[in-house]
């Protein structure tokens, strides 16, 4: 698919694009969800069926022997593909010891599933409270956390003027900007956690845009209306407060 400025990616391996302060890594991450991703207490005041009784994935997806979608084995197997076929070790080597652009380029990582539970609405706000059990993978977070400063020992070799990064007293830089793009849940999201900005701008289904546009929009919609309530509680927030 296209990734801005006419750039077309023809493979699924991490790729560095651009030069100077415009250099950026585009990093796809293969993943599958696992139920243990949901660490919050279950809703108990009403009966809620488990995901394998509700979601079509469990009927439509067939896995090799030894892999069971009811445990973490499928998620672990898909995560290993990043190492075995996606060139993850080459990517880390370039971050640490590659060209100036490769060492200092900012990061756009992306996955279909969620890397953090905080990126899903709370169960009590969901039509299906067990949704968090089938939306995310801890394996994604393990891969992306720390990338912004990975190989930092060599970072002082890259001038700030070349990278446009956060400066350090020695004239180098401290961390790469990092945006992670995700999907699956069909909720608009823009949230920065531990230095990573997480964004979902869902395409969604036409009926969803009719029924709940406020939970899908990130920024102003086509009418110029915003679903951002931050101005109503500025003393409490340093990032957008949106509705679900």
C-alpha positions in Angstrom: 0.0 0.0 0.0 1.0 3.7 -0.3 2.7 5.5 2.6 2.5 9.2 1.8 4.5 11.3 -0.7 4.0 8.6 -3.4 6.0 6.0 -1.5 4.9 2.5 -2.3 6.1 -0.4 -0.1 6.5 -3.7 -2.0 7.3 -5.9 0.9 6.5 -6.3 4.6 10.0 -5.7 6.0 11.0 -2.6 8.0 12.1 0.0 5.5 13.9 3.4 6.0 12.7 6.1 3.7 13.7 9.7 3.1 16.7 11.7 4.2 17.8 14.2 6.8 15.1 15.3 9.2 12.5 13.7 7.0 13.9 10.2 7.3 11.5 7.7 8.7 11.3 4.0 9.3 8.1 2.2 8.2 7.8 -0.9 10.3 5.0 -3.5 9.9 4.5 -5.9 12.8 2.7 -9.2 12.4 0.6 -10.3 15.3 -2.5 -12.1 16.5 -4.5 -11.5 19.6 -4.6 -13.6 22.8 -7.1 -13.7 25.6 -4.6 -13.1 28.3 -4.1 -9.6 26.9 -7.2 -8.7 28.9 -6.0 -8.2 32.5 -9.0 -6.3 33.8 -11.7 -8.0 36.0 -14.6 -9.5 34.0 -18.1 -8.0 34.1 -20.0 -10.1 36.5 -23.5 -8.5 36.9 -24.6 -10.1 33.6 -23.7 -13.1 31.5 -21.2 -12.4 28.8 -20.3 -15.1 26.3 -16.6 -15.8 25.7 -15.1 -14.5 22.4 -14.9 -18.0 20.9 -18.7 -18.3 21.1 -19.3 -14.8 19.6 -16.5 -13.9 17.1 -16.3 -15.5 13.6 -12.5 -15.6 13.7 -12.6 -18.7 15.8 -14.7 -20.5 13.2 -13.2 -19.1 10.0 -9.5 -19.3 10.9 -7.8 -22.7 10.8 -4.4 -23.1 12.5 -1.7 -25.8 12.3 -1.5 -28.6 14.8 -0.2 -27.3 18.1 -1.6 -23.9 17.8 -4.8 -23.0 19.8 -6.5 -19.6 19.6 -7.8 -20.2 23.2 -4.3 -19.7 24.6 -1.2 -17.6 23.6 0.2 -20.1 21.1 -1.2 -18.5 18.0 0.0 -15.0 19.1 3.4 -16.3 19.9 3.7 -18.1 16.5 2.7 -15.0 14.6 5.2 -12.9 16.6 8.0 -15.3 15.7 7.4 -14.6 12.0 8.7 -11.1 12.5 12.1 -12.6 13.4 12.0 -15.5 10.9 10.7 -13.7 7.8 10.3 -10.0 8.4 14.0 -9.1 9.0 13.6 -7.8 12.5 17.2 -8.4 13.5 18.4 -6.5 10.4 16.1 -3.6 11.4 17.6 -3.5 14.9 21.1 -3.7 13.5 20.4 -0.7 11.2 18.9 1.3 14.1 22.1 0.7 16.1 24.8 0.8 13.5 23.4 1.7 10.1 23.7 4.8 8.0 23.0 8.2 9.6 19.5 8.1 8.2 18.9 4.6 9.5 20.2 5.4 13.0 18.3 8.6 13.4 15.2 8.2 11.4 11.9 8.6 13.2 9.6 5.6 13.5 6.2 4.6 12.2 5.4 1.2 13.4 2.0 -0.4 12.7 0.0 -3.5 13.5 -3.6 -4.6 13.0 -4.1 -5.5 16.6 -3.6 -3.3 19.7 -0.3 -3.3 21.6 -1.8 -1.9 24.8 -5.0 -2.5 26.7 -5.4 1.2 27.4 -6.1 1.6 23.7 -9.5 -0.1 24.1 -12.5 1.4 25.8 -13.3 0.1 29.2 -15.5 -3.0 29.4 -18.4 -1.1 31.1 -18.6 1.2 28.1 -18.7 -1.6 25.5 -21.7 -3.3 23.9 -19.7 -6.5 24.1 -17.6 -6.4 27.4 -15.4 -9.3 26.4 -14.0 -7.5 23.4 -10.6 -6.8 25.1 -10.0 -10.6 25.1 -9.8 -10.6 21.2 -8.2 -7.3 20.2 -4.6 -7.1 21.3 -1.2 -8.7 21.8 1.5 -8.1 24.5 4.0 -9.3 21.9 3.5 -6.1 19.9 4.4 -3.9 22.9 7.5 -5.9 23.6 8.7 -5.2 20.1 8.0 -1.5 19.9 8.8 -0.3 23.4 12.4 1.0 23.6 12.8 1.5 19.8 12.9 5.3 20.2 16.2 5.0 22.1 17.5 1.7 20.7 21.2 2.0 19.8 21.5 5.2 21.7 25.2 4.6 22.4 25.8 5.6 18.8 23.3 8.4 18.7 25.9 11.1 19.6 27.5 10.5 16.1 24.3 11.9 14.5 24.1 15.8 14.5 20.9 17.3 15.7 20.8 19.6 12.7 20.8 16.5 10.5 18.0 14.7 12.3 15.8 17.4 13.8 15.6 15.3 16.9 15.5 16.3 20.6 18.9 17.7 21.4 21.3 16.6 24.1 24.0 18.6 25.8 26.6 17.0 23.6 24.9 18.2 20.4 23.4 14.8 19.5 19.9 13.6 20.1 18.0 11.7 22.7 15.2 9.8 21.1 13.4 9.2 17.9 9.8 10.3 17.5 7.6 7.2 17.4 4.1 6.8 16.1 2.3 3.4 16.2 -0.7 3.0 14.0 -3.2 0.2 14.8 -6.7 -0.9 13.9 -9.2 -3.7 14.5 -11.5 -2.1 17.1 -13.1 0.6 15.0 -12.6 3.3 17.5 -10.9 6.6 16.6 -7.8 7.1 18.9 -5.0 9.5 19.4 -3.1 8.8 22.7 0.5 9.2 23.8 1.7 6.7 26.3 5.3 6.3 27.5 6.6 8.4 24.6 4.8 6.5 21.8 1.9 8.2 20.0 -0.8 5.6 19.2 -3.2 6.4 16.4 -6.2 4.7 14.9 -8.2 6.4 12.2 -10.7 3.6 11.3 -12.3 3.3 7.9 -15.2 1.4 9.5 -18.5 0.4 8.0 -21.1 2.9 6.6 -23.6 2.0 9.3 -21.0 2.7 12.0 -20.5 6.2 10.6 -24.3 6.7 10.8 -24.7 5.3 14.3 -21.6 6.5 16.2 -19.5 9.0 14.2 -18.1 10.5 17.4 -16.3 7.3 18.3 -14.7 7.0 14.9 -13.4 10.5 14.2 -9.9 11.7 14.9 -9.8 15.5 14.6 -12.4 17.5 12.8 -14.9 15.6 10.7 -16.0 16.7 7.2 -18.3 19.3 8.7 -15.5 20.8 10.8 -17.0 19.4 14.0 -14.7 18.1 16.6 -15.3 15.3 19.1 -12.7 16.4 21.5 -13.7 17.4 25.0 -10.2 18.4 26.2 -11.2 22.1 26.4 -13.8 21.2 29.0 -11.2 19.8 31.4 -7.9 21.5 30.5 -6.5 21.2 34.0 -6.8 17.4 33.9 -5.4 16.6 30.5 -2.3 16.9 28.3 -3.8 14.9 25.4 -7.2 14.8 23.7 -10.2 13.5 25.7 -12.5 11.9 23.2 -15.7 10.0 23.4 -16.4 6.3 22.7 
